[in-house]
Amino acid sequence: MDSIKEYFHTDWAAMTLQDWLGLGITVAVFIVMIALYVYVFHPTRKEKLESHKHIPLDDDEFTLYKSERENRK
C-alpha cells in the first residue's frame, strides 16, 4: 500500500505556474462536462433535444446552390 501512496504523491510546493494552470483548466473542464451531462440527460429536456436530433444530417441548406434552394421553396 505504501508504494501506491508514493506513486500518487504530489509535491504541491514544487508545482510551477504551468502546472497550476493545467490543473485549473482540467478541473474546470471536468466541472463543465458534469454540468453538460446533467443538462443533456435530464428527463425534462428529452423532447426538446430529440426534436433537434436530425440537425447533423440536415445539411441541404448549406450544400445546395442558391438556385436549387430557391426551387425547393
N, CA, C and O atoms as a GROMACS GRO file, in nm:
protein
  292
    1MET      N    1   0.082  -0.119   0.000
    1MET     CA    2   0.000   0.000   0.000
    1MET      C    3   0.086   0.126   0.000
    1MET      O    4   0.046   0.229  -0.054
    2ASP      N    5   0.202   0.118   0.059
    2ASP     CA    6   0.289   0.234   0.067
    2ASP      C    7   0.340   0.275  -0.071
    2ASP      O    8   0.357   0.394  -0.097
    3SER      N    9   0.364   0.179  -0.160
    3SER     CA   10   0.413   0.214  -0.294
    3SER      C   11   0.306   0.287  -0.375
    3SER      O   12   0.339   0.370  -0.460
    4ILE      N   13   0.179   0.258  -0.350
    4ILE     CA   14   0.072   0.330  -0.420
    4ILE      C   15   0.067   0.475  -0.373
    4ILE      O   16   0.048   0.566  -0.453
    5LYS      N   17   0.083   0.497  -0.243
    5LYS     CA   18   0.085   0.634  -0.190
    5LYS      C   19   0.204   0.711  -0.247
    5LYS      O   20   0.190   0.829  -0.281
    6GLU      N   21   0.318   0.647  -0.257
    6GLU     CA   22   0.434   0.714  -0.315
    6GLU      C   23   0.413   0.746  -0.462
    6GLU      O   24   0.457   0.850  -0.510
    7TYR      N   25   0.347   0.657  -0.534
    7TYR     CA   26   0.324   0.677  -0.676
    7TYR      C   27   0.233   0.797  -0.701
    7TYR      O   28   0.255   0.875  -0.793
    8PHE      N   29   0.129   0.812  -0.617
    8PHE     CA   30   0.033   0.920  -0.636
    8PHE      C   31   0.065   1.045  -0.554
    8PHE      O   32  -0.014   1.139  -0.553
    9HIS      N   33   0.177   1.047  -0.486
    9HIS     CA   34   0.214   1.163  -0.406
    9HIS      C   35   0.244   1.282  -0.497
    9HIS      O   36   0.308   1.268  -0.601
   10THR      N   37   0.196   1.400  -0.456
   10THR     CA   38   0.219   1.523  -0.531
   10THR      C   39   0.290   1.623  -0.441
   10THR      O   40   0.246   1.649  -0.329
   11ASP      N   41   0.397   1.679  -0.492
   11ASP     CA   42   0.469   1.783  -0.418
   11ASP      C   43   0.409   1.917  -0.460
   11ASP      O   44   0.452   1.978  -0.558
   12TRP      N   45   0.309   1.963  -0.383
   12TRP     CA   46   0.235   2.084  -0.419
   12TRP      C   47   0.325   2.207  -0.420
   12TRP      O   48   0.302   2.299  -0.498
   13ALA      N   49   0.425   2.210  -0.336
   13ALA     CA   50   0.513   2.327  -0.328
   13ALA      C   51   0.603   2.339  -0.450
   13ALA      O   52   0.651   2.448  -0.481
   14ALA      N   53   0.628   2.229  -0.518
   14ALA     CA   54   0.718   2.230  -0.633
   14ALA      C   55   0.646   2.257  -0.765
   14ALA      O   56   0.709   2.261  -0.871
   15MET      N   57   0.515   2.275  -0.759
   15MET     CA   58   0.440   2.295  -0.884
   15MET      C   59   0.466   2.435  -0.941
   15MET      O   60   0.468   2.533  -0.867
   16THR      N   61   0.485   2.442  -1.070
   16THR     CA   62   0.510   2.568  -1.138
   16THR      C   63   0.378   2.631  -1.181
   16THR      O   64   0.271   2.573  -1.161
   17LEU      N   65   0.386   2.751  -1.238
   17LEU     CA   66   0.267   2.820  -1.286
   17LEU      C   67   0.195   2.738  -1.392
   17LEU      O   68   0.072   2.730  -1.390
   18GLN      N   69   0.268   2.676  -1.482
   18GLN     CA   70   0.207   2.594  -1.585
   18GLN      C   71   0.136   2.473  -1.525
   18GLN      O   72   0.030   2.433  -1.573
   19ASP      N   73   0.193   2.415  -1.420
   19ASP     CA   74   0.128   2.304  -1.352
   19ASP      C   75  -0.006   2.347  -1.292
   19ASP      O   76  -0.106   2.277  -1.305
   20TRP      N   77  -0.006   2.463  -1.226
   20TRP     CA   78  -0.130   2.512  -1.165
   20TRP      C   79  -0.234   2.548  -1.270
   20TRP      O   80  -0.353   2.521  -1.253
   21LEU      N   81  -0.190   2.609  -1.380
   21LEU     CA   82  -0.284   2.642  -1.488
   21LEU      C   83  -0.343   2.515  -1.549
   21LEU      O   84  -0.463   2.508  -1.576
   22GLY      N   85  -0.260   2.416  -1.570
   22GLY     CA   86  -0.309   2.290  -1.624
   22GLY      C   87  -0.407   2.222  -1.530
   22GLY      O   88  -0.508   2.166  -1.573
   23LEU      N   89  -0.377   2.226  -1.401
   23LEU     CA   90  -0.467   2.168  -1.302
   23LEU      C   91  -0.599   2.244  -1.300
   23LEU      O   92  -0.706   2.182  -1.294
   24GLY      N   93  -0.593   2.375  -1.304
   24GLY     CA   94  -0.715   2.457  -1.304
   24GLY      C   95  -0.801   2.433  -1.427
   24GLY      O   96  -0.923   2.421  -1.416
   25ILE      N   97  -0.738   2.426  -1.543
   25ILE     CA   98  -0.812   2.401  -1.667
   25ILE      C   99  -0.874   2.262  -1.664
   25ILE      O  100  -0.988   2.244  -1.707
   26THR      N  101  -0.801   2.165  -1.616
   26THR     CA  102  -0.853   2.028  -1.608
   26THR      C  103  -0.973   2.019  -1.515
   26THR      O  104  -1.073   1.955  -1.549
   27VAL      N  105  -0.964   2.082  -1.400
   27VAL     CA  106  -1.076   2.080  -1.305
   27VAL      C  107  -1.196   2.155  -1.363
   27VAL      O  108  -1.309   2.110  -1.349
   28ALA      N  109  -1.172   2.269  -1.429
   28ALA     CA  110  -1.281   2.347  -1.488
   28ALA      C  111  -1.351   2.267  -1.599
   28ALA      O  112  -1.474   2.266  -1.605
   29VAL      N  113  -1.276   2.202  -1.685
   29VAL     CA  114  -1.335   2.122  -1.791
   29VAL      C  115  -1.413   2.005  -1.732
   29VAL      O  116  -1.520   1.971  -1.783
   30PHE      N  117  -1.363   1.945  -1.628
   30PHE     CA  118  -1.434   1.835  -1.561
   30PHE      C  119  -1.569   1.883  -1.507
   30PHE      O  120  -1.670   1.815  -1.525
   31ILE      N  121  -1.571   1.998  -1.443
   31ILE     CA  122  -1.696   2.052  -1.388
   31ILE      C  123  -1.794   2.087  -1.499
   31ILE      O  124  -1.914   2.060  -1.487
   32VAL      N  125  -1.744   2.147  -1.608
   32VAL     CA  126  -1.832   2.180  -1.721
   32VAL      C  127  -1.889   2.054  -1.785
   32VAL      O  128  -2.006   2.052  -1.822
   33MET      N  129  -1.809   1.950  -1.797
   33MET     CA  130  -1.858   1.824  -1.854
   33MET      C  131  -1.968   1.763  -1.767
   33MET      O  132  -2.068   1.716  -1.818
   34ILE      N  133  -1.949   1.764  -1.636
   34ILE     CA  134  -2.052   1.712  -1.546
   34ILE      C  135  -2.180   1.794  -1.560
   34ILE      O  136  -2.289   1.737  -1.566
   35ALA      N  137  -2.168   1.927  -1.566
   35ALA     CA  138  -2.286   2.012  -1.580
   35ALA      C  139  -2.357   1.986  -1.713
   35ALA      O  140  -2.480   1.983  -1.717
   36LEU      N  141  -2.282   1.966  -1.821
   36LEU     CA  142  -2.343   1.938  -1.950
   36LEU      C  143  -2.413   1.802  -1.952
   36LEU      O  144  -2.521   1.789  -2.008
   37TYR      N  145  -2.353   1.703  -1.890
   37TYR     CA  146  -2.418   1.571  -1.882
   37TYR      C  147  -2.548   1.581  -1.804
   37TYR      O  148  -2.648   1.521  -1.844
   38VAL      N  149  -2.548   1.654  -1.695
   38VAL     CA  150  -2.671   1.671  -1.616
   38VAL      C  151  -2.776   1.744  -1.700
   38VAL      O  152  -2.893   1.708  -1.698
   39TYR      N  153  -2.734   1.847  -1.773
   39TYR     CA  154  -2.827   1.923  -1.856
   39TYR      C  155  -2.885   1.838  -1.968
   39TYR      O  156  -3.006   1.837  -1.989
   40VAL      N  157  -2.801   1.767  -2.038
   40VAL     CA  158  -2.845   1.690  -2.155
   40VAL      C  159  -2.930   1.570  -2.116
   40VAL      O  160  -3.030   1.542  -2.181
   41PHE      N  161  -2.893   1.501  -2.011
   41PHE     CA  162  -2.963   1.378  -1.976
   41PHE      C  163  -3.076   1.398  -1.875
   41PHE      O  164  -3.129   1.300  -1.823
   42HIS      N  165  -3.113   1.522  -1.847
   42HIS     CA  166  -3.225   1.547  -1.757
   42HIS      C  167  -3.355   1.512  -1.830
   42HIS      O  168  -3.373   1.552  -1.944
   43PRO      N  169  -3.445   1.437  -1.767
   43PRO     CA  170  -3.565   1.388  -1.836
   43PRO      C  171  -3.657   1.498  -1.888
   43PRO      O  172  -3.730   1.475  -1.984
   44THR      N  173  -3.657   1.616  -1.827
   44THR     CA  174  -3.748   1.722  -1.872
   44THR      C  175  -3.705   1.781  -2.007
   44THR      O  176  -3.786   1.847  -2.073
   45ARG      N  177  -3.584   1.760  -2.048
   45ARG     CA  178  -3.534   1.817  -2.174
   45ARG      C  179  -3.534   1.716  -2.289
   45ARG      O  180  -3.481   1.745  -2.396
   46LYS      N  181  -3.592   1.600  -2.266
   46LYS     CA  182  -3.586   1.493  -2.365
   46LYS      C  183  -3.654   1.533  -2.496
   46LYS      O  184  -3.596   1.517  -2.603
   47GLU      N  185  -3.776   1.584  -2.489
   47GLU     CA  186  -3.848   1.620  -2.612
   47GLU      C  187  -3.778   1.733  -2.687
   47GLU      O  188  -3.768   1.728  -2.810
   48LYS      N  189  -3.731   1.832  -2.615
   48LYS     CA  190  -3.663   1.945  -2.679
   48LYS      C  191  -3.539   1.899  -2.754
   48LYS      O  192  -3.516   1.941  -2.868
   49LEU      N  193  -3.459   1.814  -2.691
   49LEU     CA  194  -3.336   1.768  -2.755
   49LEU      C  195  -3.363   1.668  -2.867
   49LEU      O  196  -3.293   1.669  -2.969
   50GLU      N  197  -3.464   1.584  -2.851
   50GLU     CA  198  -3.495   1.488  -2.957
   50GLU      C  199  -3.554   1.555  -3.080
   50GLU      O  200  -3.546   1.499  -3.190
   51SER      N  201  -3.614   1.672  -3.064
   51SER     CA  202  -3.666   1.743  -3.181
   51SER      C  203  -3.553   1.795  -3.270
   51SER      O  204  -3.575   1.826  -3.387
   52HIS      N  205  -3.433   1.804  -3.216
   52HIS     CA  206  -3.317   1.852  -3.292
   52HIS      C  207  -3.222   1.739  -3.331
   52HIS      O  208  -3.110   1.768  -3.374
   53LYS      N  209  -3.261   1.614  -3.317
   53LYS     CA  210  -3.167   1.504  -3.338
   53LYS      C  211  -3.126   1.485  -3.484
   53LYS      O  212  -3.026   1.419  -3.510
   54HIS      N  213  -3.200   1.540  -3.578
   54HIS     CA  214  -3.165   1.523  -3.719
   54HIS      C  215  -3.087   1.642  -3.776
   54HIS      O  216  -3.059   1.645  -3.896
   55ILE      N  217  -3.053   1.738  -3.695
   55ILE     CA  218  -2.980   1.856  -3.743
   55ILE      C  219  -2.846   1.818  -3.808
   55ILE      O  220  -2.815   1.876  -3.913
   56PRO      N  221  -2.766   1.727  -3.754
   56PRO     CA  222  -2.639   1.695  -3.822
   56PRO      C  223  -2.658   1.633  -3.960
   56PRO      O  224  -2.570   1.644  -4.045
   57LEU      N  225  -2.771   1.571  -3.983
   57LEU     CA  226  -2.795   1.508  -4.113
   57LEU      C  227  -2.865   1.602  -4.211
   57LEU      O  228  -2.871   1.572  -4.330
   58ASP      N  229  -2.918   1.712  -4.163
   58ASP     CA  230  -2.994   1.805  -4.246
   58ASP      C  231  -2.905   1.919  -4.292
   58ASP      O  232  -2.910   2.028  -4.236
   59ASP      N  233  -2.824   1.893  -4.393
   59ASP     CA  234  -2.732   1.995  -4.442
   59ASP      C  235  -2.770   2.048  -4.580
   59ASP      O  236  -2.685   2.104  -4.649
   60ASP      N  237  -2.893   2.032  -4.621
   60ASP     CA  238  -2.935   2.076  -4.753
   60ASP      C  239  -2.916   2.226  -4.772
   60ASP      O  240  -2.875   2.269  -4.880
   61GLU      N  241  -2.944   2.305  -4.671
   61GLU     CA  242  -2.931   2.450  -4.684
   61GLU      C  243  -2.788   2.492  -4.711
   61GLU      O  244  -2.766   2.597  -4.772
   62PHE      N  245  -2.692   2.415  -4.668
   62PHE     CA  246  -2.553   2.454  -4.680
   62PHE      C  247  -2.485   2.396  -4.804
   62PHE      O  248  -2.387   2.453  -4.852
   63THR      N  249  -2.535   2.285  -4.857
   63THR     CA  250  -2.467   2.220  -4.967
   63THR      C  251  -2.531   2.251  -5.103
   63THR      O  252  -2.466   2.237  -5.207
   64LEU      N  253  -2.657   2.293  -5.104
   64LEU     CA  254  -2.722   2.322  -5.231
   64LEU      C  255  -2.680   2.459  -5.283
   64LEU      O  256  -2.648   2.550  -5.206
   65TYR      N  257  -2.682   2.472  -5.414
   65TYR     CA  258  -2.657   2.602  -5.474
   65TYR      C  259  -2.778   2.691  -5.450
   65TYR      O  260  -2.887   2.642  -5.420
   66LYS      N  261  -2.758   2.820  -5.464
   66LYS     CA  262  -2.866   2.916  -5.435
   66LYS      C  263  -2.989   2.888  -5.520
   66LYS      O  264  -3.101   2.894  -5.469
   67SER      N  265  -2.970   2.859  -5.649
   67SER     CA  266  -3.085   2.834  -5.737
   67SER      C  267  -3.160   2.707  -5.696
   67SER      O  268  -3.282   2.702  -5.706
   68GLU      N  269  -3.088   2.606  -5.648
   68GLU     CA  270  -3.153   2.482  -5.604
   68GLU      C  271  -3.233   2.507  -5.476
   68GLU      O  272  -3.340   2.449  -5.457
   69ARG      N  273  -3.182   2.593  -5.388
   69ARG     CA  274  -3.256   2.624  -5.266
   69ARG      C  275  -3.384   2.699  -5.298
   69ARG      O  276  -3.489   2.673  -5.239
   70GLU      N  277  -3.377   2.792  -5.394
   70GLU     CA  278  -3.495   2.869  -5.430
   70GLU      C  279  -3.600   2.781  -5.496
   70GLU      O  280  -3.720   2.803  -5.477
   71ASN      N  281  -3.558   2.681  -5.575
   71ASN     CA  282  -3.652   2.592  -5.641
   71ASN      C  283  -3.722   2.500  -5.541
   71ASN      O  284  -3.836   2.459  -5.564
   72ARG      N  285  -3.657   2.470  -5.432
   72ARG     CA  286  -3.718   2.382  -5.330
   72ARG      C  287  -3.826   2.451  -5.252
   72ARG      O  288  -3.916   2.384  -5.199
   73LYS      N  289  -3.822   2.582  -5.242
   73LYS     CA  290  -3.919   2.656  -5.160
   73LYS      C  291  -4.048   2.676  -5.230
   73LYS      O  292  -4.139   2.737  -5.174
   0.00000   0.00000   0.00000
